[in-house]
Amino acid sequence: MVKSKRILFTFILVVCAFYAGMKFEQFLYLDKCLDLGGGQNPGNYPICVVEVNEQQAEG
């Protein structure tokens, strides 16, 4: 009985830690594509903001 409670507690702890990690990553994620969750860049951006280096733009 004690062993099954320990296994259940460990499982719940792992699930809670995974969920907390997902929420923390979601908080840190900087979405540049406005169609993938609104992003943190308000304004008149197109559907997806693409960064281009000067070297890529030249050729």
PDBQT receptor file of N, H, CA, C and O in Angstrom, charges set to zero:
ATOM      1  N   MET A   1       0.816  -1.193   0.000  1.00  0.00    +0.000 N 
ATOM      2  CA  MET A   1       0.000   0.000   0.000  1.00  0.00    +0.000 C 
ATOM      3  C   MET A   1       0.861   1.259   0.000  1.00  0.00    +0.000 C 
ATOM      4  O   MET A   1       0.583   2.202  -0.741  1.00  0.00    +0.000 OA
ATOM      5  N   VAL A   2       1.890   1.278   0.815  1.00  0.00    +0.000 N 
ATOM      6  H   VAL A   2       2.116   0.512   1.417  1.00  0.00    +0.000 HD
ATOM      7  CA  VAL A   2       2.769   2.434   0.901  1.00  0.00    +0.000 C 
ATOM      8  C   VAL A   2       3.532   2.617  -0.407  1.00  0.00    +0.000 C 
ATOM      9  O   VAL A   2       3.748   3.742  -0.858  1.00  0.00    +0.000 OA
ATOM     10  N   LYS A   3       3.940   1.492  -1.015  1.00  0.00    +0.000 N 
ATOM     11  H   LYS A   3       3.765   0.579  -0.649  1.00  0.00    +0.000 HD
ATOM     12  CA  LYS A   3       4.688   1.567  -2.262  1.00  0.00    +0.000 C 
ATOM     13  C   LYS A   3       3.826   2.147  -3.384  1.00  0.00    +0.000 C 
ATOM     14  O   LYS A   3       4.319   2.939  -4.187  1.00  0.00    +0.000 OA
ATOM     15  N   SER A   4       2.568   1.773  -3.451  1.00  0.00    +0.000 N 
ATOM     16  H   SER A   4       2.168   1.130  -2.798  1.00  0.00    +0.000 HD
ATOM     17  CA  SER A   4       1.685   2.290  -4.496  1.00  0.00    +0.000 C 
ATOM     18  C   SER A   4       1.413   3.785  -4.300  1.00  0.00    +0.000 C 
ATOM     19  O   SER A   4       1.283   4.523  -5.277  1.00  0.00    +0.000 OA
ATOM     20  N   LYS A   5       1.325   4.234  -3.046  1.00  0.00    +0.000 N 
ATOM     21  H   LYS A   5       1.431   3.635  -2.253  1.00  0.00    +0.000 HD
ATOM     22  CA  LYS A   5       1.145   5.663  -2.779  1.00  0.00    +0.000 C 
ATOM     23  C   LYS A   5       2.382   6.443  -3.193  1.00  0.00    +0.000 C 
ATOM     24  O   LYS A   5       2.279   7.550  -3.723  1.00  0.00    +0.000 OA
ATOM     25  N   ARG A   6       3.546   5.865  -2.951  1.00  0.00    +0.000 N 
ATOM     26  H   ARG A   6       3.629   4.966  -2.521  1.00  0.00    +0.000 HD
ATOM     27  CA  ARG A   6       4.792   6.518  -3.328  1.00  0.00    +0.000 C 
ATOM     28  C   ARG A   6       4.901   6.625  -4.850  1.00  0.00    +0.000 C 
ATOM     29  O   ARG A   6       5.339   7.651  -5.370  1.00  0.00    +0.000 OA
ATOM     30  N   ILE A   7       4.510   5.587  -5.554  1.00  0.00    +0.000 N 
ATOM     31  H   ILE A   7       4.154   4.753  -5.132  1.00  0.00    +0.000 HD
ATOM     32  CA  ILE A   7       4.542   5.606  -7.015  1.00  0.00    +0.000 C 
ATOM     33  C   ILE A   7       3.557   6.640  -7.547  1.00  0.00    +0.000 C 
ATOM     34  O   ILE A   7       3.884   7.391  -8.467  1.00  0.00    +0.000 OA
ATOM     35  N   LEU A   8       2.361   6.685  -6.981  1.00  0.00    +0.000 N 
ATOM     36  H   LEU A   8       2.095   6.076  -6.234  1.00  0.00    +0.000 HD
ATOM     37  CA  LEU A   8       1.355   7.663  -7.395  1.00  0.00    +0.000 C 
ATOM     38  C   LEU A   8       1.844   9.084  -7.116  1.00  0.00    +0.000 C 
ATOM     39  O   LEU A   8       1.701   9.962  -7.967  1.00  0.00    +0.000 OA
ATOM     40  N   PHE A   9       2.411   9.316  -5.952  1.00  0.00    +0.000 N 
ATOM     41  H   PHE A   9       2.528   8.603  -5.261  1.00  0.00    +0.000 HD
ATOM     42  CA  PHE A   9       2.939  10.634  -5.606  1.00  0.00    +0.000 C 
ATOM     43  C   PHE A   9       4.051  11.041  -6.570  1.00  0.00    +0.000 C 
ATOM     44  O   PHE A   9       4.092  12.189  -7.014  1.00  0.00    +0.000 OA
ATOM     45  N   THR A  10       4.949  10.117  -6.899  1.00  0.00    +0.000 N 
ATOM     46  H   THR A  10       4.915   9.185  -6.539  1.00  0.00    +0.000 HD
ATOM     47  CA  THR A  10       6.037  10.401  -7.833  1.00  0.00    +0.000 C 
ATOM     48  C   THR A  10       5.492  10.729  -9.217  1.00  0.00    +0.000 C 
ATOM     49  O   THR A  10       5.976  11.654  -9.868  1.00  0.00    +0.000 OA
ATOM     50  N   PHE A  11       4.501   9.988  -9.667  1.00  0.00    +0.000 N 
ATOM     51  H   PHE A  11       4.107   9.237  -9.138  1.00  0.00    +0.000 HD
ATOM     52  CA  PHE A  11       3.895  10.234 -10.963  1.00  0.00    +0.000 C 
ATOM     53  C   PHE A  11       3.250  11.621 -11.001  1.00  0.00    +0.000 C 
ATOM     54  O   PHE A  11       3.424  12.365 -11.966  1.00  0.00    +0.000 OA
ATOM     55  N   ILE A  12       2.510  11.959  -9.956  1.00  0.00    +0.000 N 
ATOM     56  H   ILE A  12       2.368  11.354  -9.172  1.00  0.00    +0.000 HD
ATOM     57  CA  ILE A  12       1.868  13.276  -9.898  1.00  0.00    +0.000 C 
ATOM     58  C   ILE A  12       2.915  14.380  -9.853  1.00  0.00    +0.000 C 
ATOM     59  O   ILE A  12       2.747  15.421 -10.488  1.00  0.00    +0.000 OA
ATOM     60  N   LEU A  13       3.979  14.162  -9.120  1.00  0.00    +0.000 N 
ATOM     61  H   LEU A  13       4.116  13.316  -8.605  1.00  0.00    +0.000 HD
ATOM     62  CA  LEU A  13       5.055  15.145  -9.035  1.00  0.00    +0.000 C 
ATOM     63  C   LEU A  13       5.712  15.358 -10.396  1.00  0.00    +0.000 C 
ATOM     64  O   LEU A  13       6.001  16.494 -10.771  1.00  0.00    +0.000 OA
ATOM     65  N   VAL A  14       5.950  14.280 -11.136  1.00  0.00    +0.000 N 
ATOM     66  H   VAL A  14       5.715  13.357 -10.831  1.00  0.00    +0.000 HD
ATOM     67  CA  VAL A  14       6.559  14.378 -12.467  1.00  0.00    +0.000 C 
ATOM     68  C   VAL A  14       5.629  15.119 -13.428  1.00  0.00    +0.000 C 
ATOM     69  O   VAL A  14       6.085  15.964 -14.198  1.00  0.00    +0.000 OA
ATOM     70  N   VAL A  15       4.349  14.815 -13.392  1.00  0.00    +0.000 N 
ATOM     71  H   VAL A  15       3.978  14.128 -12.767  1.00  0.00    +0.000 HD
ATOM     72  CA  VAL A  15       3.379  15.484 -14.261  1.00  0.00    +0.000 C 
ATOM     73  C   VAL A  15       3.314  16.979 -13.929  1.00  0.00    +0.000 C 
ATOM     74  O   VAL A  15       3.289  17.814 -14.833  1.00  0.00    +0.000 OA
ATOM     75  N   CYS A  16       3.287  17.310 -12.660  1.00  0.00    +0.000 N 
ATOM     76  H   CYS A  16       3.307  16.631 -11.926  1.00  0.00    +0.000 HD
ATOM     77  CA  CYS A  16       3.250  18.724 -12.251  1.00  0.00    +0.000 C 
ATOM     78  C   CYS A  16       4.520  19.457 -12.667  1.00  0.00    +0.000 C 
ATOM     79  O   CYS A  16       4.454  20.599 -13.123  1.00  0.00    +0.000 OA
ATOM     80  N   ALA A  17       5.663  18.819 -12.516  1.00  0.00    +0.000 N 
ATOM     81  H   ALA A  17       5.717  17.892 -12.145  1.00  0.00    +0.000 HD
ATOM     82  CA  ALA A  17       6.924  19.437 -12.923  1.00  0.00    +0.000 C 
ATOM     83  C   ALA A  17       6.958  19.654 -14.437  1.00  0.00    +0.000 C 
ATOM     84  O   ALA A  17       7.428  20.693 -14.901  1.00  0.00    +0.000 OA
ATOM     85  N   PHE A  18       6.469  18.695 -15.198  1.00  0.00    +0.000 N 
ATOM     86  H   PHE A  18       6.088  17.851 -14.821  1.00  0.00    +0.000 HD
ATOM     87  CA  PHE A  18       6.423  18.832 -16.652  1.00  0.00    +0.000 C 
ATOM     88  C   PHE A  18       5.514  19.993 -17.048  1.00  0.00    +0.000 C 
ATOM     89  O   PHE A  18       5.873  20.805 -17.901  1.00  0.00    +0.000 OA
ATOM     90  N   TYR A  19       4.344  20.070 -16.431  1.00  0.00    +0.000 N 
ATOM     91  H   TYR A  19       4.052  19.411 -15.738  1.00  0.00    +0.000 HD
ATOM     92  CA  TYR A  19       3.396  21.148 -16.725  1.00  0.00    +0.000 C 
ATOM     93  C   TYR A  19       3.988  22.513 -16.354  1.00  0.00    +0.000 C 
ATOM     94  O   TYR A  19       3.851  23.475 -17.110  1.00  0.00    +0.000 OA
ATOM     95  N   ALA A  20       4.636  22.595 -15.208  1.00  0.00    +0.000 N 
ATOM     96  H   ALA A  20       4.748  21.813 -14.594  1.00  0.00    +0.000 HD
ATOM     97  CA  ALA A  20       5.253  23.853 -14.785  1.00  0.00    +0.000 C 
ATOM     98  C   ALA A  20       6.363  24.245 -15.756  1.00  0.00    +0.000 C 
ATOM     99  O   ALA A  20       6.519  25.425 -16.069  1.00  0.00    +0.000 OA
ATOM    100  N   GLY A  21       7.129  23.280 -16.232  1.00  0.00    +0.000 N 
ATOM    101  H   GLY A  21       7.003  22.321 -15.977  1.00  0.00    +0.000 HD
ATOM    102  CA  GLY A  21       8.177  23.559 -17.212  1.00  0.00    +0.000 C 
ATOM    103  C   GLY A  21       7.608  24.067 -18.520  1.00  0.00    +0.000 C 
ATOM    104  O   GLY A  21       8.172  24.975 -19.131  1.00  0.00    +0.000 OA
ATOM    105  N   MET A  22       6.494  23.490 -18.960  1.00  0.00    +0.000 N 
ATOM    106  H   MET A  22       6.037  22.752 -18.463  1.00  0.00    +0.000 HD
ATOM    107  CA  MET A  22       5.846  23.960 -20.189  1.00  0.00    +0.000 C 
ATOM    108  C   MET A  22       5.363  25.397 -20.028  1.00  0.00    +0.000 C 
ATOM    109  O   MET A  22       5.543  26.216 -20.929  1.00  0.00    +0.000 OA
ATOM    110  N   LYS A  23       4.760  25.704 -18.904  1.00  0.00    +0.000 N 
ATOM    111  H   LYS A  23       4.614  25.039 -18.172  1.00  0.00    +0.000 HD
ATOM    112  CA  LYS A  23       4.263  27.064 -18.664  1.00  0.00    +0.000 C 
ATOM    113  C   LYS A  23       5.428  28.059 -18.564  1.00  0.00    +0.000 C 
ATOM    114  O   LYS A  23       5.319  29.187 -19.044  1.00  0.00    +0.000 OA
ATOM    115  N   PHE A  24       6.529  27.649 -17.948  1.00  0.00    +0.000 N 
ATOM    116  H   PHE A  24       6.617  26.733 -17.558  1.00  0.00    +0.000 HD
ATOM    117  CA  PHE A  24       7.690  28.524 -17.836  1.00  0.00    +0.000 C 
ATOM    118  C   PHE A  24       8.283  28.794 -19.215  1.00  0.00    +0.000 C 
ATOM    119  O   PHE A  24       8.635  29.932 -19.525  1.00  0.00    +0.000 OA
ATOM    120  N   GLU A  25       8.398  27.760 -20.044  1.00  0.00    +0.000 N 
ATOM    121  H   GLU A  25       8.113  26.835 -19.792  1.00  0.00    +0.000 HD
ATOM    122  CA  GLU A  25       8.909  27.925 -21.407  1.00  0.00    +0.000 C 
ATOM    123  C   GLU A  25       7.972  28.809 -22.222  1.00  0.00    +0.000 C 
ATOM    124  O   GLU A  25       8.436  29.623 -23.020  1.00  0.00    +0.000 OA
ATOM    125  N   GLN A  26       6.668  28.663 -22.036  1.00  0.00    +0.000 N 
ATOM    126  H   GLN A  26       6.292  28.001 -21.388  1.00  0.00    +0.000 HD
ATOM    127  CA  GLN A  26       5.696  29.493 -22.736  1.00  0.00    +0.000 C 
ATOM    128  C   GLN A  26       5.861  30.956 -22.325  1.00  0.00    +0.000 C 
ATOM    129  O   GLN A  26       5.703  31.856 -23.150  1.00  0.00    +0.000 OA
ATOM    130  N   PHE A  27       6.174  31.190 -21.070  1.00  0.00    +0.000 N 
ATOM    131  H   PHE A  27       6.302  30.459 -20.400  1.00  0.00    +0.000 HD
ATOM    132  CA  PHE A  27       6.378  32.551 -20.586  1.00  0.00    +0.000 C 
ATOM    133  C   PHE A  27       7.623  33.181 -21.214  1.00  0.00    +0.000 C 
ATOM    134  O   PHE A  27       7.623  34.372 -21.527  1.00  0.00    +0.000 OA
ATOM    135  N   LEU A  28       8.681  32.388 -21.400  1.00  0.00    +0.000 N 
ATOM    136  H   LEU A  28       8.680  31.421 -21.146  1.00  0.00    +0.000 HD
ATOM    137  CA  LEU A  28       9.935  32.908 -21.945  1.00  0.00    +0.000 C 
ATOM    138  C   LEU A  28       9.950  33.009 -23.461  1.00  0.00    +0.000 C 
ATOM    139  O   LEU A  28      10.766  33.740 -24.022  1.00  0.00    +0.000 OA
ATOM    140  N   TYR A  29       9.061  32.285 -24.133  1.00  0.00    +0.000 N 
ATOM    141  H   TYR A  29       8.398  31.691 -23.676  1.00  0.00    +0.000 HD
ATOM    142  CA  TYR A  29       9.089  32.186 -25.585  1.00  0.00    +0.000 C 
ATOM    143  C   TYR A  29       8.723  33.512 -26.230  1.00  0.00    +0.000 C 
ATOM    144  O   TYR A  29       7.667  34.071 -25.935  1.00  0.00    +0.000 OA
ATOM    145  N   LEU A  30       9.579  34.022 -27.105  1.00  0.00    +0.000 N 
ATOM    146  H   LEU A  30      10.437  33.568 -27.345  1.00  0.00    +0.000 HD
ATOM    147  CA  LEU A  30       9.328  35.260 -27.825  1.00  0.00    +0.000 C 
ATOM    148  C   LEU A  30       8.880  34.892 -29.230  1.00  0.00    +0.000 C 
ATOM    149  O   LEU A  30       9.698  34.530 -30.075  1.00  0.00    +0.000 OA
ATOM    150  N   ASP A  31       7.600  34.985 -29.473  1.00  0.00    +0.000 N 
ATOM    151  H   ASP A  31       6.935  35.279 -28.786  1.00  0.00    +0.000 HD
ATOM    152  CA  ASP A  31       7.018  34.578 -30.749  1.00  0.00    +0.000 C 
ATOM    153  C   ASP A  31       7.049  35.736 -31.726  1.00  0.00    +0.000 C 
ATOM    154  O   ASP A  31       6.395  36.755 -31.502  1.00  0.00    +0.000 OA
ATOM    155  N   LYS A  32       7.802  35.593 -32.809  1.00  0.00    +0.000 N 
ATOM    156  H   LYS A  32       8.334  34.766 -32.990  1.00  0.00    +0.000 HD
ATOM    157  CA  LYS A  32       7.871  36.656 -33.806  1.00  0.00    +0.000 C 
ATOM    158  C   LYS A  32       6.785  36.510 -34.858  1.00  0.00    +0.000 C 
ATOM    159  O   LYS A  32       6.502  37.460 -35.589  1.00  0.00    +0.000 OA
ATOM    160  N   CYS A  33       6.183  35.352 -34.944  1.00  0.00    +0.000 N 
ATOM    161  H   CYS A  33       6.413  34.581 -34.351  1.00  0.00    +0.000 HD
ATOM    162  CA  CYS A  33       5.105  35.142 -35.916  1.00  0.00    +0.000 C 
ATOM    163  C   CYS A  33       3.777  35.413 -35.227  1.00  0.00    +0.000 C 
ATOM    164  O   CYS A  33       3.407  34.725 -34.276  1.00  0.00    +0.000 OA
ATOM    165  N   LEU A  34       3.073  36.408 -35.708  1.00  0.00    +0.000 N 
ATOM    166  H   LEU A  34       3.373  36.967 -36.481  1.00  0.00    +0.000 HD
ATOM    167  CA  LEU A  34       1.845  36.820 -35.048  1.00  0.00    +0.000 C 
ATOM    168  C   LEU A  34       0.739  35.774 -35.173  1.00  0.00    +0.000 C 
ATOM    169  O   LEU A  34      -0.218  35.792 -34.399  1.00  0.00    +0.000 OA
ATOM    170  N   ASP A  35       0.864  34.861 -36.142  1.00  0.00    +0.000 N 
ATOM    171  H   ASP A  35       1.641  34.847 -36.771  1.00  0.00    +0.000 HD
ATOM    172  CA  ASP A  35      -0.158  33.833 -36.302  1.00  0.00    +0.000 C 
ATOM    173  C   ASP A  35       0.093  32.632 -35.400  1.00  0.00    +0.000 C 
ATOM    174  O   ASP A  35      -0.694  31.685 -35.410  1.00  0.00    +0.000 OA
ATOM    175  N   LEU A  36       1.159  32.650 -34.629  1.00  0.00    +0.000 N 
ATOM    176  H   LEU A  36       1.797  33.419 -34.621  1.00  0.00    +0.000 HD
ATOM    177  CA  LEU A  36       1.470  31.525 -33.750  1.00  0.00    +0.000 C 
ATOM    178  C   LEU A  36       1.298  31.895 -32.282  1.00  0.00    +0.000 C 
ATOM    179  O   LEU A  36       2.089  31.468 -31.441  1.00  0.00    +0.000 OA
ATOM    180  N   GLY A  37       0.302  32.663 -31.974  1.00  0.00    +0.000 N 
ATOM    181  H   GLY A  37      -0.340  33.010 -32.658  1.00  0.00    +0.000 HD
ATOM    182  CA  GLY A  37       0.029  32.944 -30.570  1.00  0.00    +0.000 C 
ATOM    183  C   GLY A  37       0.040  34.403 -30.213  1.00  0.00    +0.000 C 
ATOM    184  O   GLY A  37       0.023  34.739 -29.029  1.00  0.00    +0.000 OA
ATOM    185  N   GLY A  38       0.068  35.293 -31.197  1.00  0.00    +0.000 N 
ATOM    186  H   GLY A  38       0.083  35.020 -32.159  1.00  0.00    +0.000 HD
ATOM    187  CA  GLY A  38      -0.033  36.713 -30.903  1.00  0.00    +0.000 C 
ATOM    188  C   GLY A  38       1.296  37.415 -30.761  1.00  0.00    +0.000 C 
ATOM    189  O   GLY A  38       1.392  38.606 -31.055  1.00  0.00    +0.000 OA
ATOM    190  N   GLY A  39       2.317  36.720 -30.323  1.00  0.00    +0.000 N 
ATOM    191  H   GLY A  39       2.239  35.752 -30.084  1.00  0.00    +0.000 HD
ATOM    192  CA  GLY A  39       3.633  37.332 -30.195  1.00  0.00    +0.000 C 
ATOM    193  C   GLY A  39       3.678  38.412 -29.128  1.00  0.00    +0.000 C 
ATOM    194  O   GLY A  39       2.657  38.782 -28.547  1.00  0.00    +0.000 OA
ATOM    195  N   GLN A  40       4.858  38.899 -28.889  1.00  0.00    +0.000 N 
ATOM    196  H   GLN A  40       5.687  38.599 -29.361  1.00  0.00    +0.000 HD
ATOM    197  CA  GLN A  40       5.046  39.965 -27.916  1.00  0.00    +0.000 C 
ATOM    198  C   GLN A  40       5.415  41.261 -28.633  1.00  0.00    +0.000 C 
ATOM    199  O   GLN A  40       5.841  42.225 -27.996  1.00  0.00    +0.000 OA
ATOM    200  N   ASN A  41       5.254  41.285 -29.949  1.00  0.00    +0.000 N 
ATOM    201  H   ASN A  41       4.908  40.502 -30.466  1.00  0.00    +0.000 HD
ATOM    202  CA  ASN A  41       5.609  42.459 -30.743  1.00  0.00    +0.000 C 
ATOM    203  C   ASN A  41       4.342  43.073 -31.327  1.00  0.00    +0.000 C 
ATOM    204  O   ASN A  41       3.977  42.754 -32.459  1.00  0.00    +0.000 OA
ATOM    205  N   PRO A  42       3.664  43.945 -30.586  1.00  0.00    +0.000 N 
ATOM    206  CA  PRO A  42       2.449  44.538 -31.133  1.00  0.00    +0.000 C 
ATOM    207  C   PRO A  42       2.788  45.547 -32.220  1.00  0.00    +0.000 C 
ATOM    208  O   PRO A  42       3.922  46.018 -32.309  1.00  0.00    +0.000 OA
ATOM    209  N   GLY A  43       1.834  45.867 -33.018  1.00  0.00    +0.000 N 
ATOM    210  H   GLY A  43       0.913  45.485 -32.946  1.00  0.00    +0.000 HD
ATOM    211  CA  GLY A  43       2.055  46.868 -34.057  1.00  0.00    +0.000 C 
ATOM    212  C   GLY A  43       1.600  46.364 -35.407  1.00  0.00    +0.000 C 
ATOM    213  O   GLY A  43       0.816  45.418 -35.493  1.00  0.00    +0.000 OA
ATOM    214  N   ASN A  44       2.077  46.977 -36.439  1.00  0.00    +0.000 N 
ATOM    215  H   ASN A  44       2.714  47.745 -36.370  1.00  0.00    +0.000 HD
ATOM    216  CA  ASN A  44       1.664  46.658 -37.794  1.00  0.00    +0.000 C 
ATOM    217  C   ASN A  44       2.611  45.674 -38.450  1.00  0.00    +0.000 C 
ATOM    218  O   ASN A  44       3.085  45.920 -39.559  1.00  0.00    +0.000 OA
ATOM    219  N   TYR A  45       2.891  44.583 -37.797  1.00  0.00    +0.000 N 
ATOM    220  H   TYR A  45       2.506  44.383 -36.896  1.00  0.00    +0.000 HD
ATOM    221  CA  TYR A  45       3.756  43.562 -38.350  1.00  0.00    +0.000 C 
ATOM    222  C   TYR A  45       2.963  42.692 -39.321  1.00  0.00    +0.000 C 
ATOM    223  O   TYR A  45       1.759  42.504 -39.150  1.00  0.00    +0.000 OA
ATOM    224  N   PRO A  46       3.637  42.161 -40.340  1.00  0.00    +0.000 N 
ATOM    225  CA  PRO A  46       2.950  41.202 -41.208  1.00  0.00    +0.000 C 
ATOM    226  C   PRO A  46       2.668  39.912 -40.438  1.00  0.00    +0.000 C 
ATOM    227  O   PRO A  46       2.975  39.808 -39.250  1.00  0.00    +0.000 OA
ATOM    228  N   ILE A  47       2.091  38.952 -41.110  1.00  0.00    +0.000 N 
ATOM    229  H   ILE A  47       1.841  39.036 -42.075  1.00  0.00    +0.000 HD
ATOM    230  CA  ILE A  47       1.727  37.691 -40.458  1.00  0.00    +0.000 C 
ATOM    231  C   ILE A  47       2.935  37.075 -39.754  1.00  0.00    +0.000 C 
ATOM    232  O   ILE A  47       2.818  36.615 -38.619  1.00  0.00    +0.000 OA
ATOM    233  N   CYS A  48       4.082  37.061 -40.409  1.00  0.00    +0.000 N 
ATOM    234  H   CYS A  48       4.178  37.434 -41.332  1.00  0.00    +0.000 HD
ATOM    235  CA  CYS A  48       5.283  36.504 -39.782  1.00  0.00    +0.000 C 
ATOM    236  C   CYS A  48       6.456  37.432 -40.047  1.00  0.00    +0.000 C 
ATOM    237  O   CYS A  48       6.738  37.762 -41.199  1.00  0.00    +0.000 OA
ATOM    238  N   VAL A  49       7.131  37.849 -39.006  1.00  0.00    +0.000 N 
ATOM    239  H   VAL A  49       6.901  37.581 -38.071  1.00  0.00    +0.000 HD
ATOM    240  CA  VAL A  49       8.284  38.730 -39.122  1.00  0.00    +0.000 C 
ATOM    241  C   VAL A  49       9.501  37.871 -39.405  1.00  0.00    +0.000 C 
ATOM    242  O   VAL A  49       9.804  36.945 -38.652  1.00  0.00    +0.000 OA
ATOM    243  N   VAL A  50      10.195  38.176 -40.480  1.00  0.00    +0.000 N 
ATOM    244  H   VAL A  50       9.950  38.928 -41.091  1.00  0.00    +0.000 HD
ATOM    245  CA  VAL A  50      11.373  37.411 -40.866  1.00  0.00    +0.000 C 
ATOM    246  C   VAL A  50      12.579  38.333 -40.806  1.00  0.00    +0.000 C 
ATOM    247  O   VAL A  50      12.589  39.399 -41.421  1.00  0.00    +0.000 OA
ATOM    248  N   GLU A  51      13.584  37.920 -40.070  1.00  0.00    +0.000 N 
ATOM    249  H   GLU A  51      13.576  37.054 -39.570  1.00  0.00    +0.000 HD
ATOM    250  CA  GLU A  51      14.802  38.710 -39.984  1.00  0.00    +0.000 C 
ATOM    251  C   GLU A  51      15.722  38.333 -41.134  1.00  0.00    +0.000 C 
ATOM    252  O   GLU A  51      15.906  37.152 -41.428  1.00  0.00    +0.000 OA
ATOM    253  N   VAL A  52      16.304  39.347 -41.788  1.00  0.00    +0.000 N 
ATOM    254  H   VAL A  52      16.154  40.306 -41.548  1.00  0.00    +0.000 HD
ATOM    255  CA  VAL A  52      17.209  39.114 -42.904  1.00  0.00    +0.000 C 
ATOM    256  C   VAL A  52      18.512  39.843 -42.609  1.00  0.00    +0.000 C 
ATOM    257  O   VAL A  52      18.507  41.030 -42.281  1.00  0.00    +0.000 OA
ATOM    258  N   ASN A  53      19.630  39.128 -42.727  1.00  0.00    +0.000 N 
ATOM    259  H   ASN A  53      19.634  38.164 -42.994  1.00  0.00    +0.000 HD
ATOM    260  CA  ASN A  53      20.932  39.758 -42.574  1.00  0.00    +0.000 C 
ATOM    261  C   ASN A  53      21.259  40.541 -43.833  1.00  0.00    +0.000 C 
ATOM    262  O   ASN A  53      20.695  40.272 -44.894  1.00  0.00    +0.000 OA
ATOM    263  N   GLU A  54      22.170  41.514 -43.728  1.00  0.00    +0.000 N 
ATOM    264  H   GLU A  54      22.628  41.733 -42.866  1.00  0.00    +0.000 HD
ATOM    265  CA  GLU A  54      22.566  42.294 -44.886  1.00  0.00    +0.000 C 
ATOM    266  C   GLU A  54      23.223  41.398 -45.939  1.00  0.00    +0.000 C 
ATOM    267  O   GLU A  54      23.034  41.612 -47.137  1.00  0.00    +0.000 OA
ATOM    268  N   GLN A  55      23.988  40.402 -45.504  1.00  0.00    +0.000 N 
ATOM    269  H   GLN A  55      24.142  40.228 -44.531  1.00  0.00    +0.000 HD
ATOM    270  CA  GLN A  55      24.648  39.487 -46.444  1.00  0.00    +0.000 C 
ATOM    271  C   GLN A  55      23.620  38.677 -47.213  1.00  0.00    +0.000 C 
ATOM    272  O   GLN A  55      23.798  38.441 -48.408  1.00  0.00    +0.000 OA
ATOM    273  N   GLN A  56      22.556  38.250 -46.563  1.00  0.00    +0.000 N 
ATOM    274  H   GLN A  56      22.411  38.442 -45.593  1.00  0.00    +0.000 HD
ATOM    275  CA  GLN A  56      21.515  37.475 -47.237  1.00  0.00    +0.000 C 
ATOM    276  C   GLN A  56      20.744  38.342 -48.223  1.00  0.00    +0.000 C 
ATOM    277  O   GLN A  56      20.322  37.857 -49.273  1.00  0.00    +0.000 OA
ATOM    278  N   ALA A  57      20.556  39.612 -47.900  1.00  0.00    +0.000 N 
ATOM    279  H   ALA A  57      20.899  40.005 -47.047  1.00  0.00    +0.000 HD
ATOM    280  CA  ALA A  57      19.787  40.497 -48.760  1.00  0.00    +0.000 C 
ATOM    281  C   ALA A  57      20.549  40.831 -50.038  1.00  0.00    +0.000 C 
ATOM    282  O   ALA A  57      19.936  41.056 -51.082  1.00  0.00    +0.000 OA
ATOM    283  N   GLU A  58      21.891  40.866 -49.967  1.00  0.00    +0.000 N 
ATOM    284  H   GLU A  58      22.389  40.684 -49.119  1.00  0.00    +0.000 HD
ATOM    285  CA  GLU A  58      22.695  41.227 -51.127  1.00  0.00    +0.000 C 
ATOM    286  C   GLU A  58      22.739  40.130 -52.165  1.00  0.00    +0.000 C 
ATOM    287  O   GLU A  58      22.820  40.419 -53.359  1.00  0.00    +0.000 OA
ATOM    288  N   GLY A  59      22.690  38.919 -51.759  1.00  0.00    +0.000 N 
ATOM    289  H   GLY A  59      22.625  38.684 -50.789  1.00  0.00    +0.000 HD
ATOM    290  CA  GLY A  59      22.809  37.891 -52.786  1.00  0.00    +0.000 C 
ATOM    291  C   GLY A  59      22.669  36.566 -52.234  1.00  0.00    +0.000 C 
ATOM    292  O   GLY A  59      22.744  35.580 -52.968  1.00  0.00    +0.000 OA
TER     293      GLY A  59
